[in-house]
Amino acid sequence: MSAYPAVSVNWEYMTMMSDLRLRNVTERDLARCFAIEQIAYAGDEAASKEKILKRIRQYPEGFIVLENDHEVIGFINCGATDRVEMADDEFKSLVGHDPKGKKIVIMSVVVHPDYQRQGMAGRLLVNFIDAMRTLGKTDLYLMCQTELIDLYARYGFVYLTESASDHGGLSWHEMRLTLLP
C-alpha cells in the first residue's frame, strides 16, 4: 500500500485512451523522464536529472506520468506551497515546497516529441487537475511560453502577467487555475 494517495483518474476520459495509463512516478522512471525533459525543452529550460530526482523523491503525489504499453511518453510535475512566487528559481529545486500547501506550482508539462500533437498534454492536464482537486489543492500556477497560452486557457487557466523570470534565457507568462469544489 502506497504512503501517498492514489491519483484520481477521470475514467470516462481514460476509455478514450485505453492503451495509455496514468500513474504516480517512481524512481525507476528517472532516466526516461530526464530524457523526455532534455528532448522536449530547449537548452537551459530543461530541469537537470538531480532536480527531477528530487521532485520524484519529495513529491511523488504531484508527479504524474503517462505511459503506453512500452514506455513513459509524458509527465507533469509540481511543488506545493502556500506562498507562490513564480519567478523564484529556487522553488524549481523545491526550496520552500510544503506538501501540505494548498497552492500548486507546475514545473513541467512535457510530452515526448514522438507523441506531441495527439492530445497527450490535454490528457495529462485533465487528470492532473482532477488529482490536485482530490488532494484538496485550491490553485494551480504555471509559467509558459507565448505559444502555449491558448493551450492552457482551454483547460481553464487564466492569464495573469508576463513573468519576471528569465529561466533558460527565455520570456515567460504566468497563468493560474482556481480549483472550485
C-alpha positions in Angstrom: 0.0 0.0 0.0 1.4 3.4 -1.0 2.0 6.1 1.5 0.6 8.6 -1.0 -3.0 8.9 -2.1 -3.8 7.4 -5.5 -4.1 9.8 -8.3 -7.8 10.5 -9.1 -8.2 9.4 -12.7 -11.1 10.6 -14.9 -12.2 7.1 -16.1 -14.6 8.5 -18.7 -11.6 10.2 -20.3 -9.5 7.1 -19.9 -11.8 5.0 -22.1 -10.7 7.1 -25.0 -7.1 6.2 -24.3 -7.3 2.5 -23.3 -3.7 1.8 -24.4 -2.4 4.5 -22.1 -2.0 4.6 -18.4 -1.6 7.4 -15.8 0.1 6.8 -12.5 2.4 8.4 -10.0 6.1 8.5 -10.8 8.6 6.1 -9.3 12.4 6.4 -9.2 12.6 3.8 -12.0 11.1 6.5 -14.3 14.0 8.9 -13.7 16.1 8.1 -16.8 13.1 8.3 -19.2 11.6 11.5 -17.6 15.0 13.1 -17.8 15.4 12.1 -21.5 12.0 13.5 -22.3 12.7 16.7 -20.5 16.0 17.1 -22.4 14.5 16.4 -25.8 11.3 18.4 -25.4 12.7 21.6 -23.8 15.2 23.9 -25.4 18.6 24.5 -23.8 18.7 25.6 -20.2 14.9 25.4 -20.0 15.1 21.7 -19.1 15.4 20.5 -15.5 18.6 18.6 -14.5 18.5 14.9 -13.6 19.1 15.9 -10.0 16.1 18.3 -9.9 13.9 15.6 -11.4 15.1 13.0 -8.9 14.4 15.5 -6.1 10.9 16.1 -7.4 10.3 12.3 -7.6 11.5 11.7 -4.0 10.0 14.7 -2.3 6.6 15.0 -4.0 5.6 11.8 -6.0 1.9 12.6 -5.5 2.5 15.7 -7.6 4.4 13.9 -10.3 2.2 12.0 -12.8 3.4 10.1 -15.8 1.5 9.0 -18.8 2.7 5.7 -20.4 1.8 3.5 -23.3 2.5 -0.3 -23.4 6.2 0.3 -23.9 7.3 3.5 -22.1 6.6 6.8 -20.4 5.5 9.3 -23.0 4.9 12.4 -20.9 4.6 13.8 -17.4 3.6 16.7 -15.2 5.4 17.6 -12.0 4.9 20.3 -9.4 5.6 21.5 -5.9 3.1 22.7 -3.3 3.2 25.9 -1.2 1.0 28.4 0.5 3.1 31.3 -0.9 3.5 31.5 -4.7 6.4 33.4 -6.2 6.5 32.3 -9.8 9.9 33.9 -10.6 11.6 32.1 -7.7 14.1 29.7 -9.4 14.9 28.1 -6.1 11.4 26.6 -6.0 12.2 24.6 -9.0 14.6 22.7 -6.7 11.7 22.5 -4.2 13.1 25.1 -1.8 10.0 26.3 0.1 8.0 23.2 -1.0 5.4 22.1 1.6 3.4 19.1 0.6 0.5 20.4 2.7 0.5 23.7 0.8 -2.8 24.5 -0.9 -1.3 26.1 -4.0 0.4 24.1 -6.7 3.2 25.4 -8.9 3.5 23.2 -12.1 7.1 22.9 -13.2 6.9 20.7 -16.2 4.1 19.6 -18.6 6.0 17.6 -21.2 5.3 15.0 -23.8 8.0 13.3 -25.9 8.1 14.8 -29.4 7.0 11.5 -31.0 3.7 11.8 -29.2 3.0 15.5 -29.4 0.0 17.0 -31.2 -2.0 13.9 -30.3 -3.8 15.3 -27.3 -1.5 13.8 -24.7 -0.8 17.1 -22.9 -4.5 17.6 -22.5 -5.0 14.1 -21.2 -2.3 14.7 -18.6 -3.8 18.1 -17.7 -7.3 16.9 -17.2 -6.3 14.1 -14.9 -3.7 16.2 -13.1 -6.3 18.8 -12.4 -8.7 16.2 -11.0 -5.9 14.7 -8.9 -4.9 18.1 -7.4 -8.6 18.8 -6.6 -8.8 15.4 -4.9 -5.8 16.3 -2.8 -7.6 19.5 -1.6 -5.4 22.0 -3.5 -7.0 25.4 -4.3 -5.0 26.8 -7.1 -2.6 25.7 -9.9 0.0 28.0 -11.2 2.4 27.7 -14.2 4.7 29.6 -16.4 4.6 29.0 -20.2 5.9 30.3 -23.5 3.6 32.6 -25.5 2.6 29.8 -28.0 1.2 27.7 -25.1 -1.1 30.3 -23.5 -4.1 29.2 -25.6 -3.5 25.5 -24.8 -3.6 26.2 -21.0 -6.6 28.5 -21.4 -8.6 25.7 -23.0 -8.2 23.8 -19.6 -9.3 26.8 -17.5 -6.0 28.6 -16.8 -6.3 32.4 -16.7 -3.5 34.6 -17.9 -2.0 36.7 -15.1 1.0 38.6 -16.3 4.3 38.4 -18.1 6.7 36.8 -15.6 9.8 38.4 -14.1 11.5 35.1 -14.6 14.1 34.7 -17.3 14.6 30.9 -16.8 16.6 29.4 -19.6 17.1 32.9 -21.0 13.5 33.0 -22.2 10.5 35.2 -21.5 7.6 33.5 -19.7 3.9 34.1 -18.9 2.2 33.3 -15.7 -1.2 31.6 -15.5 -3.5 30.3 -12.8 -6.4 27.9 -12.5 -8.6 28.2 -9.4 -10.0 24.8 -8.4 -13.6 25.1 -7.3 -15.3 22.4 -5.4 
